[in-house]
């Protein structure tokens, strides 16, 4: 059971979607497409190579799949459906294209550090069957796309009301700001790396631009992208009240909050900040001082 415990909340989230009068059909379509995508792009390559890094291809393109599904099968207001579809397509496509670049350049021929770090967790929890654990780990990413991470899109795309709520305006504005910040921070990091390579330096600490105020501004911005989607979902979730059993309606609302929680835990503890810093401290002599002077996740002035 210890091998499959991480899947339990994700499976329960999907069951809630299947129990929904409004979202069950579109959820099932999304689930089928996500299973096909992950089986071919993530699970099979992971089994053949022993590397989990293929999640970086499957997960973002899975977000793009959600955007396509809600565009063609969302029965809500067309403007609202189009906007949330574009949000998922942009978010998934941006990361997915970069992942394909990494695959073409050969960067995925070795396990990415954030996935290599998982072995430390397996040892602490007594998980010795590496092949099984790897499959469960990558499947959990697909299950997230099937359940909680699909929730904002599915709920928003179900709302037939033409009037736009203030929550949707706030959510859309926050999403644009967060998406831009994430893109800028990634661009600043890539530019810094290119300059270091051009000058013949290595293992230097990126502390320029947004990286002066957070050691992981891209992760923070990614989390805010999801918070923005949750905020934008509130009016559409409220609109579901008359069409759903009260228990299902409440659980859908809890699921929206859980989407934010999942992304925070992932971006800080699971494959985000902490795994990255474990290796950065070992590789970069100046990183310890950077940790002492700069906030890890939430931006703030240098200490």
C-alpha positions as CSV (number, residue, x, y, z in Angstrom):
1,X,0.0,0.0,0.0
2,X,2.9,2.3,0.7
3,X,3.8,2.3,-3.0
4,X,0.4,3.6,-4.1
5,X,-0.6,6.0,-1.2
6,X,0.3,9.1,-3.3
7,X,-2.3,8.1,-5.8
8,X,-5.2,7.9,-3.4
9,X,-6.2,11.6,-3.1
10,X,-5.8,12.0,-6.9
11,X,-8.1,9.0,-7.6
12,X,-10.6,10.3,-5.1
13,X,-10.5,13.7,-6.9
14,X,-11.3,12.0,-10.2
15,X,-14.2,10.0,-8.6
16,X,-15.7,13.3,-7.4
17,X,-15.6,14.6,-11.0
18,X,-17.3,11.4,-12.3
19,X,-20.0,11.9,-9.7
20,X,-20.7,15.4,-10.9
21,X,-23.8,15.9,-13.0
22,X,-22.1,18.7,-15.0
23,X,-18.5,17.6,-15.3
24,X,-18.5,13.8,-15.6
25,X,-18.6,13.5,-19.4
26,X,-15.9,16.1,-20.1
27,X,-13.8,14.7,-17.2
28,X,-13.9,11.2,-18.8
29,X,-12.8,12.6,-22.2
30,X,-9.9,14.4,-20.6
31,X,-9.0,11.3,-18.6
32,X,-8.8,9.0,-21.7
33,X,-6.6,11.5,-23.5
34,X,-4.3,12.0,-20.6
35,X,-3.9,8.2,-20.2
36,X,-3.0,7.9,-23.8
37,X,-0.5,10.8,-23.6
38,X,1.2,9.6,-20.5
39,X,1.3,6.0,-21.5
40,X,3.2,6.8,-24.8
41,X,5.2,9.8,-23.8
42,X,6.0,9.2,-20.1
43,X,5.3,5.7,-18.8
44,X,6.8,3.7,-21.7
45,X,10.0,5.8,-22.0
46,X,10.4,5.7,-18.2
47,X,10.1,1.9,-18.3
48,X,12.5,1.5,-21.2
49,X,15.2,4.0,-19.9
50,X,14.7,4.0,-16.1
51,X,14.4,7.8,-16.2
52,X,11.5,9.8,-15.0
53,X,12.5,13.1,-16.7
54,X,10.0,12.4,-19.5
55,X,7.4,13.8,-17.1
56,X,8.7,17.2,-18.1
57,X,7.3,16.5,-21.6
58,X,4.1,14.7,-20.6
59,X,2.9,17.0,-17.8
60,X,2.9,20.4,-19.6
61,X,1.5,18.9,-22.8
62,X,-1.2,17.3,-20.6
63,X,-2.2,20.9,-19.6
64,X,-2.4,21.8,-23.3
65,X,-4.7,18.7,-23.8
66,X,-7.0,20.1,-21.0
67,X,-7.1,23.4,-22.9
68,X,-8.1,21.6,-26.1
69,X,-10.7,19.4,-24.4
70,X,-12.5,22.4,-22.7
71,X,-12.4,24.3,-26.0
72,X,-14.2,21.6,-27.9
73,X,-16.4,20.1,-25.2
74,X,-17.0,23.0,-22.7
75,X,-20.6,23.9,-22.7
76,X,-20.4,27.2,-21.0
77,X,-20.3,30.8,-22.3
78,X,-18.0,30.8,-25.4
79,X,-15.9,33.7,-24.2
80,X,-15.2,32.1,-20.9
81,X,-14.5,28.8,-22.5
82,X,-12.0,30.4,-25.0
83,X,-10.2,32.3,-22.3
84,X,-9.6,29.3,-20.0
85,X,-8.6,27.2,-23.0
86,X,-6.0,29.8,-24.0
87,X,-4.7,30.0,-20.5
88,X,-4.0,26.2,-20.3
89,X,-2.6,26.1,-23.9
90,X,-0.2,28.9,-23.1
91,X,0.9,27.6,-19.8
92,X,1.3,24.0,-21.0
93,X,2.7,25.0,-24.4
94,X,5.4,27.3,-23.0
95,X,6.8,24.6,-20.7
96,X,6.1,21.8,-23.2
97,X,8.1,23.5,-26.0
98,X,11.1,24.0,-23.7
99,X,10.8,20.3,-22.7
100,X,10.9,19.2,-26.3
101,X,14.0,21.4,-26.8
102,X,15.7,19.6,-23.9
103,X,14.8,16.3,-25.4
104,X,16.1,17.2,-28.9
105,X,19.4,18.6,-27.4
106,X,19.9,15.4,-25.4
107,X,19.4,16.8,-21.9
108,X,17.0,14.1,-21.1
109,X,19.5,11.4,-21.7
110,X,20.5,11.7,-18.1
111,X,18.0,11.9,-15.2
112,X,17.2,15.5,-14.2
113,X,18.4,16.3,-10.7
114,X,14.9,16.9,-9.3
115,X,13.9,13.4,-10.3
116,X,17.2,11.8,-9.1
117,X,16.5,13.4,-5.8
118,X,13.4,11.3,-5.4
119,X,15.6,8.3,-4.6
120,X,16.4,9.9,-1.3
121,X,12.7,10.0,-0.4
122,X,12.2,6.3,-1.5
123,X,15.1,5.2,0.8
124,X,13.6,7.1,3.8
125,X,10.1,5.5,3.3
126,X,11.5,2.0,2.6
127,X,10.5,1.8,-1.0
128,X,12.9,-0.6,-2.6
129,X,11.1,-1.5,-5.8
130,X,12.6,1.2,-8.0
131,X,10.8,0.3,-11.3
132,X,7.4,0.2,-9.6
133,X,8.0,3.4,-7.7
134,X,9.0,5.2,-10.9
135,X,5.8,4.2,-12.6
136,X,3.7,5.3,-9.7
137,X,5.5,8.6,-9.5
138,X,5.0,9.4,-13.2
139,X,1.4,8.1,-13.1
140,X,0.7,10.5,-10.2
141,X,1.6,13.4,-12.5
142,X,-0.9,12.2,-15.1
143,X,-3.6,11.7,-12.4
144,X,-3.0,15.3,-11.3
145,X,-3.9,16.4,-14.8
146,X,-7.0,14.1,-14.7
147,X,-8.2,15.4,-11.4
148,X,-7.3,18.5,-9.4
149,X,-5.3,20.4,-12.0
150,X,-8.1,20.0,-14.6
151,X,-10.7,21.3,-12.1
152,X,-10.4,25.1,-12.7
153,X,-10.7,24.6,-16.5
154,X,-13.6,22.2,-16.3
155,X,-15.5,24.3,-13.8
156,X,-15.0,27.6,-15.7
157,X,-15.9,26.1,-19.0
158,X,-19.2,24.8,-17.6
159,X,-20.5,28.3,-16.7
160,X,-23.2,29.5,-19.1
161,X,-23.6,32.9,-17.6
162,X,-22.6,35.8,-20.0
163,X,-21.8,38.3,-17.3
164,X,-18.2,38.5,-16.1
165,X,-17.5,38.5,-12.4
166,X,-15.0,40.7,-10.6
167,X,-13.3,37.4,-9.4
168,X,-12.8,36.5,-13.0
169,X,-11.3,39.9,-13.8
170,X,-9.0,39.6,-10.8
171,X,-8.1,36.0,-11.7
172,X,-7.3,36.8,-15.3
173,X,-5.3,39.8,-14.4
174,X,-3.3,37.9,-11.9
175,X,-2.8,35.0,-14.3
176,X,-1.3,37.4,-17.0
177,X,1.0,39.0,-14.4
178,X,2.2,35.7,-13.1
179,X,2.7,34.2,-16.5
180,X,4.8,37.2,-17.6
181,X,6.8,37.0,-14.4
182,X,7.5,33.3,-14.9
183,X,8.5,33.8,-18.5
184,X,10.8,36.7,-17.6
185,X,12.5,34.8,-14.7
186,X,13.1,31.8,-17.0
187,X,14.5,34.1,-19.7
188,X,16.8,35.8,-17.1
189,X,18.1,32.5,-15.9
190,X,18.8,31.2,-19.5
191,X,20.5,34.5,-20.3
192,X,22.7,34.3,-17.2
193,X,23.7,30.7,-18.1
194,X,24.6,31.7,-21.6
195,X,26.8,34.6,-20.4
196,X,28.6,32.4,-17.9
197,X,29.3,29.8,-20.6
198,X,30.5,32.6,-23.0
199,X,32.9,33.9,-20.4
200,X,34.2,30.5,-19.5
201,X,32.8,30.5,-16.0
202,X,30.8,27.7,-14.4
203,X,28.8,26.9,-11.2
204,X,28.0,30.6,-10.6
205,X,24.8,31.7,-8.8
206,X,22.1,33.4,-10.8
207,X,21.2,36.4,-8.6
208,X,20.2,38.9,-11.3
209,X,16.9,40.5,-12.1
210,X,14.0,38.7,-10.3
211,X,16.4,36.2,-8.8
212,X,17.6,38.9,-6.4
213,X,14.3,38.8,-4.6
214,X,13.6,35.0,-4.7
215,X,15.8,32.0,-5.2
216,X,13.0,30.5,-7.3
217,X,10.9,33.3,-8.8
218,X,9.8,31.1,-11.7
219,X,8.3,28.5,-9.2
220,X,6.6,31.2,-7.2
221,X,5.1,32.7,-10.4
222,X,3.9,29.2,-11.5
223,X,2.1,28.8,-8.2
224,X,0.5,32.1,-8.7
225,X,-0.7,31.1,-12.1
226,X,-2.7,28.3,-10.4
227,X,-3.9,30.6,-7.7
228,X,-5.2,32.9,-10.4
229,X,-7.1,30.1,-12.0
230,X,-8.7,29.1,-8.6
231,X,-9.8,32.7,-8.1
232,X,-11.3,32.9,-11.5
233,X,-13.1,29.6,-10.9
234,X,-15.1,30.9,-7.9
235,X,-18.1,32.4,-9.8
236,X,-18.4,29.3,-11.9
237,X,-18.2,27.0,-8.9
238,X,-21.0,29.0,-7.2
239,X,-23.1,28.7,-10.4
240,X,-22.8,24.9,-10.1
241,X,-24.7,24.8,-6.8
242,X,-28.2,24.3,-8.3
243,X,-27.0,21.5,-10.6
244,X,-25.0,19.4,-8.2
245,X,-25.6,17.4,-5.0
246,X,-24.5,19.5,-2.1
247,X,-21.8,17.1,-1.1
248,X,-20.3,16.9,-4.6
249,X,-20.5,20.7,-4.9
250,X,-18.6,21.2,-1.6
251,X,-16.0,18.6,-2.6
252,X,-15.5,20.4,-6.0
253,X,-14.8,23.6,-4.0
254,X,-12.4,21.8,-1.7
255,X,-10.7,20.4,-4.9
256,X,-10.0,23.8,-6.2
257,X,-8.2,24.7,-3.0
258,X,-6.4,21.4,-3.1
259,X,-5.1,22.3,-6.6
260,X,-3.3,25.3,-5.1
261,X,-2.0,23.1,-2.3
262,X,-0.7,20.4,-4.7
263,X,1.2,23.0,-6.8
264,X,2.7,24.6,-3.7
265,X,4.0,21.3,-2.3
266,X,5.3,20.2,-5.7
267,X,7.1,23.5,-6.4
268,X,8.6,23.8,-3.0
269,X,9.2,20.3,-1.7
270,X,8.5,17.6,-4.3
271,X,10.3,18.5,-7.6
272,X,10.9,22.2,-7.0
273,X,13.0,24.3,-4.7
274,X,14.3,21.9,-2.1
275,X,15.5,19.2,-4.6
276,X,17.1,21.9,-6.8
277,X,18.9,23.5,-3.8
278,X,20.2,20.1,-2.5
279,X,22.4,20.0,-5.7
280,X,23.0,23.7,-6.0
281,X,24.7,23.8,-2.6
282,X,27.0,21.0,-3.6
283,X,27.9,22.4,-7.1
284,X,28.0,26.2,-6.4
285,X,30.4,27.5,-3.7
286,X,28.5,30.8,-3.5
287,X,25.0,29.3,-3.1
288,X,25.1,29.1,0.7
289,X,25.6,32.8,0.9
290,X,22.8,33.3,-1.6
291,X,20.5,31.2,0.6
292,X,21.3,33.4,3.6
293,X,20.6,36.6,1.7
294,X,17.6,35.7,-0.5
295,X,14.1,34.4,0.3
296,X,13.6,30.8,-1.0
297,X,10.1,31.0,-2.5
298,X,8.1,34.2,-1.6
299,X,9.8,37.3,-3.1
300,X,11.2,39.9,-0.7
301,X,14.0,42.4,-0.4
302,X,17.5,40.9,0.0
303,X,18.4,40.4,3.6
